């Protein structure tokens, strides 16, 4: 259940006041099955953003999600990138939760996923800070391909 709430939280960032809309792509569990296997690859990396003044802000303590790259996931990502629109995270099928892996970035924005099955995925996290009392930063998305036995190093930034 925790992963589902993390997906909802990450997707909902910046969507206060949106109208509820349904997903156009129907959830198909069979398209996501590859993500449930016991893989032998690992995905690790670091997430950060650079402020306008050059200071680097890390995704310290931020949730990092590894989501299977399917038509359903692509619609979630596309709709969540709309700053003002009609998408609400409540539209995500609750069955999606079990196909999403979750970790938390350390103090330097570093994260690791072990035992990842081969396949195509989205990595999603967020980096935020305040400037003049206004929240800055936002979500970072990265599409990746994981091969059997690979050690995949990823830098997530925007």
C-alpha positions as CSV (number, residue, x, y, z in Angstrom):
1,X,0.0,0.0,0.0
2,X,2.9,2.3,0.7
3,X,4.1,2.3,-2.9
4,X,0.6,3.3,-4.1
5,X,0.5,6.2,-1.8
6,X,4.0,7.2,-3.0
7,X,2.9,7.0,-6.7
8,X,-0.2,9.1,-5.8
9,X,2.0,11.6,-3.9
10,X,4.6,12.0,-6.7
11,X,2.0,12.3,-9.4
12,X,-0.1,14.7,-7.4
13,X,2.7,17.2,-6.6
14,X,1.6,20.5,-8.1
15,X,-2.0,19.4,-8.8
16,X,-3.9,21.2,-6.1
17,X,-7.4,22.1,-7.4
18,X,-7.4,19.8,-10.4
19,X,-10.5,18.1,-11.6
20,X,-10.8,14.3,-11.4
21,X,-10.4,12.6,-14.7
22,X,-10.2,8.9,-15.6
23,X,-7.3,7.2,-17.2
24,X,-7.8,6.6,-20.9
25,X,-5.4,3.6,-21.0
26,X,-7.0,0.5,-19.3
27,X,-4.8,-1.1,-16.6
28,X,-3.5,-4.5,-18.0
29,X,-1.8,-6.5,-15.3
30,X,-0.1,-8.8,-17.9
31,X,1.8,-5.8,-19.3
32,X,3.3,-5.2,-15.9
33,X,4.1,-8.8,-14.9
34,X,7.8,-8.6,-16.0
35,X,8.4,-6.2,-13.1
36,X,7.4,-8.8,-10.5
37,X,10.1,-11.3,-11.3
38,X,13.3,-11.9,-9.3
39,X,15.9,-10.2,-11.4
40,X,19.6,-10.1,-11.1
41,X,20.3,-6.5,-12.1
42,X,20.7,-3.4,-10.0
43,X,19.8,0.2,-10.6
44,X,21.6,2.9,-8.6
45,X,22.2,6.6,-9.0
46,X,21.8,10.1,-7.7
47,X,19.1,12.7,-8.1
48,X,19.6,16.4,-7.9
49,X,18.7,19.8,-9.5
50,X,20.8,22.9,-9.9
51,X,19.3,26.2,-8.7
52,X,19.6,29.3,-10.9
53,X,22.4,30.5,-8.5
54,X,24.4,27.3,-9.2
55,X,23.8,25.6,-5.9
56,X,23.0,21.9,-6.2
57,X,20.0,20.6,-4.3
58,X,19.9,16.8,-3.7
59,X,16.8,14.6,-3.5
60,X,17.7,13.9,0.1
61,X,15.0,11.9,1.8
62,X,12.8,11.9,-1.3
63,X,11.0,8.8,-2.5
64,X,12.3,7.3,-5.7
65,X,10.0,5.0,-7.7
66,X,10.9,2.4,-10.3
67,X,7.8,1.8,-12.4
68,X,7.4,-0.6,-15.4
69,X,7.4,1.3,-18.7
70,X,4.0,0.4,-20.1
71,X,1.3,2.4,-21.9
72,X,-0.5,2.8,-18.5
73,X,2.7,4.2,-16.9
74,X,3.4,6.5,-19.8
75,X,-0.1,8.0,-19.5
76,X,0.5,8.6,-15.7
77,X,3.8,10.3,-16.5
78,X,2.4,12.4,-19.4
79,X,-0.6,13.5,-17.3
80,X,1.5,14.3,-14.3
81,X,3.7,16.6,-16.3
82,X,0.8,18.9,-17.0
83,X,1.1,21.9,-14.6
84,X,-2.5,22.8,-14.7
85,X,-5.0,20.3,-16.0
86,X,-7.7,17.8,-15.3
87,X,-5.8,14.8,-14.0
88,X,-6.0,13.6,-10.4
89,X,-3.8,10.8,-9.0
90,X,-7.0,9.2,-7.6
91,X,-7.5,7.9,-11.2
92,X,-4.6,5.4,-10.8
93,X,-5.8,1.8,-10.5
94,X,-4.9,0.5,-7.0
95,X,-3.6,-2.8,-8.6
96,X,-0.7,-0.8,-10.1
97,X,0.9,-0.6,-6.6
98,X,2.4,-4.1,-6.6
99,X,4.4,-3.5,-9.8
100,X,6.1,-0.4,-8.5
101,X,9.4,-0.6,-6.5
102,X,10.2,2.2,-4.0
103,X,13.2,3.4,-2.1
104,X,14.3,6.6,-0.3
105,X,17.3,8.7,-1.4
106,X,20.0,9.3,1.1
107,X,21.3,12.7,2.2
108,X,23.2,13.1,-1.1
109,X,20.2,12.0,-3.3
110,X,21.7,8.5,-3.9
111,X,19.4,5.5,-4.3
112,X,19.6,1.8,-5.1
113,X,17.3,-0.9,-6.4
114,X,18.5,-4.5,-6.1
115,X,17.1,-7.6,-7.8
116,X,15.6,-5.7,-10.7
117,X,14.2,-7.9,-13.6
118,X,15.2,-7.0,-17.1
119,X,12.9,-4.5,-18.9
120,X,12.0,-0.9,-19.5
121,X,11.2,1.3,-16.6
122,X,10.6,4.9,-15.5
123,X,12.5,6.3,-12.5
124,X,10.6,9.1,-10.8
125,X,11.6,11.3,-7.9
126,X,11.4,14.9,-6.8
127,X,13.7,17.7,-5.6
128,X,12.3,20.7,-3.9
129,X,13.5,23.8,-2.0
130,X,12.1,27.2,-1.1
131,X,13.3,30.6,-2.4
132,X,11.6,33.7,-1.1
133,X,8.9,31.5,0.5
134,X,8.0,29.9,-2.8
135,X,8.5,26.2,-3.5
136,X,10.9,25.5,-6.3
137,X,12.1,22.4,-8.1
138,X,9.8,19.5,-8.9
139,X,9.6,16.0,-10.3
140,X,12.3,14.3,-12.3
141,X,11.5,11.4,-14.7
142,X,14.0,9.2,-16.5
143,X,13.3,6.3,-18.8
144,X,15.8,3.4,-18.5
145,X,16.4,0.0,-19.9
146,X,17.6,-2.7,-17.6
147,X,19.4,-5.8,-19.0
148,X,19.9,-9.1,-17.2
149,X,22.8,-8.9,-14.7
150,X,23.5,-5.3,-15.4
151,X,24.6,-2.7,-12.8
152,X,22.8,0.4,-14.2
153,X,24.2,3.8,-13.0
154,X,21.8,6.7,-13.4
155,X,22.1,10.5,-12.9
156,X,18.6,12.1,-12.5
157,X,18.5,15.8,-13.0
158,X,16.6,18.3,-15.1
